[in-house]
């Protein structure tokens, strides 16, 4: 079951386990410069609003009504990142119930670069694992590097979908969620119980359609972000009944005409943010193994590269930056030092 609450998609799988809950939302953010320099993580500037398709069905194309799901508004050349959260159940022994999520744009996998399939694959790994992966900002192009998700009109030849498939058919974002198998989670619980004793002793699919002239996502600037290897293994995930939901990405005109609501304020520029001395972020993941990146996605032209090839100016601002206020994010573990 998937619910839309406070602009979050909440995936509940009580058929697997009462603790199997996963939350997904979409964060507005700075579009980093697309200049082939690598940048730290930009901040989240609040959730994008989401609306049920059914609430506005009479003003939407028939294909969108058929697919159902939710609507999300973006300006052209705006950036986003996908935020993941696993809430802790009050009675849980383990901090959270693990999930595996496959993420694609225009049915092109954002981790592997391969075309969409509903079954997770391990060679190469084409999914992210929660709670290790707390967010995803873009396409996994190289070990420790992604290219930021940036919205562009379908049919413009900028999107990752068009570059890899040669067509503008789907657009949008696709996510599908697989909870951990119950028996695997119960094993984690037993291990956690034993650890406490020893201590005392000393998965959603989203999609928008090109024929409705929606938005797709293209590859933006380079960002330092690791995509972690699956520490549990492919057999840990329950693939029998994954959770899916379509998300249609609308431009400002479509959003207003379909929902009758105003767009969010225009996003802050990365240069204004940096000039104000506000923080950027780096993540200290320690020795956690991470993926090498996709050779397919590595060949994508970024938005700025396409600008040059097409002789079109689509990025309002793309000046290089030197963020000086970079905040190091460490793990949530509490370290027992020398007393």
Secondary structure, DSSP 8 states (H G I E B T S, - for coil): -EEEETTEEEEE-TTT-TT-EEEEEEEEE-----SS-EE-B--EEEE--EEESGGGGGGS-HHHHHH--EEEE--TT-EEEEEEE----TT-SSSS--EEEEEEETTEETTT--B--SS--BTTB-SEEETT--EE-EEEEETTEEEEEEEEETTSS-SHHHHHHS--S--SEEEEEEEB-HHHHHHHHHHHHHHHHHHHH--------GGGT-EEEEEEEEEE---B--SS-GGGB--SS-EE--EEEE-HHHHHHHH----------HHHHHHTT--EEEE--TT--B----HHHHT---HHHHHHHHT----S---------EEEE--S-------
